[in-house]
Amino acid sequence: MFRFRETVKRINPYKPGKPISELKRELDIEGEIIKLASNENPLGPSPRAMRAVRLHVGEINLYPDNACYHLTRALAEHHGVDPEMLVLDRGSTGVIELIAKLLVDPGDEMIYSAQSFLMYPIMAYTYAAEERVIPLTADYKIDLEGILAAISEKTKLIYLPNPNNPTGTYHGKAALEGFIDRVPDHVVLVLDEAYITYAGELAPDFVSGLEKLKAGRRNLFILRTFSKDYALAGLRVGYGIGDPELVAGLHRVRNPFNVTSLGQLAALASLEDTDHIARSVESNRAGMAQLEKGLRGLGFEPVPSATNFILFPAGSDERAAELSGALLKRGVIVRPMTAFGLGDHIRVTVGLEWQNDAFLEHLAAVMGE
Ligand SMILES: Cc1ncc(COP(=O)(O)O)c(C=O)c1O
């Protein structure tokens, strides 16, 4: 009856990791549910962020600061850039949408990897772009040469997550910077650095694209989020860093009051809590080693990861579905990978030590069922 736009009909609605409350309803389960499905920070938020939220919760009758004045300035100082180079939104997902909203006319081309964050194709269909979808290379990496070869006069933007979700793979300094240099000026390269802090710890040759932006690559736009290492996924704060002219365009198309007041305050407090970040990174490093070893011990070959999650082949689509389904019945939520084009794989987020142990024990048990 309703006349939806044609390209919107192609959208596969985003399917998040199953929420704990939903599984509790479905299973009527006694014990603790372990959710290792959405790459959240298992340590919980920074105590400073919690204090800020408690202190200011009585002000939520007021609209938030539309300019995110204090948070923008703090981020500008943190990154050594002008405040005019920053735009905030409701998670980096929000910024992923802003850039498409600003740049893409129907029929313009957009390039991204076939096995990557699910928001990119949703953007292509929402804004009626012609998608150029590039398969991974054999070592689970995003195919940078394939992306370059797909660029045409009509290409408006490239979405490149580094490291990539759901593979956890990354491109190091030489490959990334060489790639950035070869992207022509008429294309905006959106470099999604959601997992940067973990990558900085786990991968010695990992670098941010920020230095290239500062050095004058004006077509580079960098995405960051407070959802992962900063542990604020529930408050939805993310941002982009780019050329002031591009950022001014993004401010035109963003909604007013697009970052909640509690989100702004919690993000500011989290940014200052460097101890919490250090604890998060250390917990992740240990948990990653624990999961890698445990998975190998069970006969799996995990893909080397520079993030806070790990992908492993389960043998076949059926086996991956069986194992993740059986884990779910035991109250362990992992992420099936069908929507990501990797249906024979499972992705598990690095949890706390006891959560990783429990996951490995349950996995061993369901393998024998
Ligand atoms: C590569 C990548 N980019 C962006 C996001 C979005 O995070 P948020 O919207 O919570 O900032 C995610 C979340 O999983 C991600 O994996």
The ligand as an SDF file (V2000), in Angstrom:
LIG
                    3D

 16 16  0  0  0  0  0  0  0  0999 V2000
   33.5090   -0.7100   12.2860 C   0  0  0  0  0  0  0  0  0  0  0  0
   32.4350   -0.0970   13.1160 C   0  0  0  0  0  0  0  0  0  0  0  0
   32.1200    1.1870   12.9230 N   0  0  0  0  0  0  0  0  0  0  0  0
   31.1750    1.7940   13.6470 C   0  0  0  0  0  0  0  0  0  0  0  0
   30.4770    1.1110   14.6130 C   0  0  0  0  0  0  0  0  0  0  0  0
   29.3660    1.8430   15.2830 C   0  0  0  0  0  0  0  0  0  0  0  0
   29.4850    2.1060   16.5770 O   0  0  0  0  0  0  0  0  0  0  0  0
   28.6390    3.2470   17.2790 P   0  0  0  0  0  0  0  0  0  0  0  0
   27.5250    3.6580   16.3720 O   0  0  0  0  0  0  0  0  0  0  0  0
   28.1490    2.6080   18.5160 O   0  0  0  0  0  0  0  0  0  0  0  0
   29.5900    4.3540   17.4910 O   0  0  0  0  0  0  0  0  0  0  0  0
   30.7570   -0.2320   14.8610 C   0  0  0  0  0  0  0  0  0  0  0  0
   29.9890   -0.9750   15.8670 C   0  0  0  0  0  0  0  0  0  0  0  0
   30.0190   -2.1500   16.0050 O   0  0  0  0  0  0  0  0  0  0  0  0
   31.7580   -0.8580   14.0870 C   0  0  0  0  0  0  0  0  0  0  0  0
   32.0640   -2.1290   14.2460 O   0  0  0  0  0  0  0  0  0  0  0  0
  1  2  1  0
  2  3  1  0
  2 15  2  0
  3  4  2  0
  4  5  1  0
  5  6  1  0
  5 12  2  0
  6  7  1  0
  7  8  1  0
  8  9  2  0
  8 10  1  0
  8 11  1  0
 12 13  1  0
 12 15  1  0
 13 14  2  0
 15 16  1  0
M  END
$$$$
